[in-house]
Amino acid sequence: MICTMLYQLTDGATIEEMKAAGFDKHFAVNGMDLYPTDPNGVPFTVQYFAAVGDPVANLSENMAAEEKARATYENLINLATDPEVIKPLQFLRQREIIHFTRFKELYDEYKRKGYDKK
């Protein structure tokens, strides 16, 4: 969704505008195509999703990922000035909160049932 937002914000931008926005390095490698990276240029990878075959450990990992995503959206909201950008970021942040809550409910149930001791 963030890539879609960036696409919409840069659609029709000139090379000069891309340079002024700090997208010149991205443009040099990818042109106007989007390629998901962090702000440092590190590409997204599935390695971010860790799974070890233990439901309690996996849910802990999921909850941490949701909290990190929530914090990132909050940082983006704080950086943004356009209400049309802020509104979907607020939706995405709320979605992460709901995901965390659901994972936490299952985590608590699995702990109660002793899945972490098997």
Buried (B, 14 or more C-beta within 10 A) or exposed (E): EBEEBBEEEBEEBEEEEBEEEEBEEBBEEEEBEBEEEEEEEEEEEEEEEEEEEBBBBBBBBBBEBBBEBBEBBBEBBEEBEEEEBBEBBBEBBEBBBEBBEBBBEBBEEBBEEEBBEE
